[in-house]
């Protein structure tokens, strides 16, 4: 046993007398494959040295067991929980048959005094483990965040994709109708008045934005009704189907009366029907453009979030990054019926940032606000502000949720601290936020009370001693 303990990193430099005391006061425990040594909420009363076999260390995060370490003979565990008098916050389970030496707390505490190198070994191992666990869980939290976003993204993409598909199908049919009408109209002999009417209506189509005009809906409805009545009076079939598209490009009954004065009913019908189909084609083309642009924006937003590992300095647009975060979380925002109020300073300057790390800051903070607002009573509101202050950009996120209890506010940025149920969060979201902001030489503060939680972030426009960079670097 003594030779086996000399191979252990923890006890390798201890004296024979120390090892004899450890062997005498400790006991050997055998585990079978799958046996649990301790769980997340257990507080260690001993330190374990693995003699034979392999242990798998896991942590519950976002409803899944994440493997954070594999321990082999010579490894030790339990020291962090024992020394800090806190729960282990992870699980140790046997992978195959294992044998461990259980060193009671009094024996371990005495060894720290009699074996000088052991304290250094414990501190080094603790630091390594904390760094490794943080790194793994940060990556897991980011991927879990992407998973959550992906679930909502499916809904976000479905709407524009369906709308684009529907517009493309209608475009195909409408364009076929337009080609057929064009072939019928080409052989006819056009009078100067008819050519003038057709030319004026074509100019109107080209100049008119096919998006919904910025007029009062009641006024638009009145315009369509008057136009439909005029069309019926002039013998245009299906006037109520034709009127909305013609009204959409700004035509009124008065303007048509002026343009078509004295024109025969047959010619007027052919021209207006052809123009209405042309308008419909243009509308469907623009609808396809809008839906594909929406899909492109969603993909770009997710791409920005998923590339937070980039480390080079680049210029970034804070407003655009915040909007990307809101875009990715749009489904959750709508599900919770949250009203977003934006207050961005005009011509907000770009700032220097490491890769797209700030994207994760805004996503985490907005996601936390949405989670908090979900448990509050309507109306639910999230206000986003961004403005310059000298050489800094200040960003504020203010929600009217239940607030953060006063007693835990000093701990919300601590690693692994979370108010969520076990398995629902790693407690690293706000810790990551603070670390990223510190890395950018900025500050973050929180002020919370029932009905108002305010996160205020202050970031320098230029990083100290940083060389000039250009957008897109």
Secondary structure, DSSP 8 states (H G I E B T S, - for coil): -HHHHHTSTTTTTS-HHHHHHHHHH-EEEEE-TT-EEE-TT---SEEEEEEEEEEEEEEEETTEEEEEEEEETT-EESHHHHHHTS---SEEEEEEEEEEEEEEHHHHHHHHHH-HHHHHHHHHHHHHHHHHHHHHHHHHHHHHHHHHHHHHHHHHHHHHHHHHHHHHHHHHHHHHHHHHHHHHHHTS---HHHHHHHHHHHHHHHHS--S--SS-HHHHHHHHHHHHHHHHHTT-TTHHHHHHHHHHTT--HHHHHHHTTT--HHHHHHHHHHHHHHHHHHHHHHHHHHHHHHHHHHHHHHHHHHTTT--SEEEE-HHHHHHHHHHHTHHHHHHTTEEEEEEE-TT---EEEETTHHHHHHHHHHHHHHHHHHTS-SSEEEEEEEEEETTEEEEEEEE-SS---GGGGGGTTSTT--SS-TTS--S-HHHHHHHHHHHTT-EEEEEEETTEEEEEEEEESS-TT-----BT-
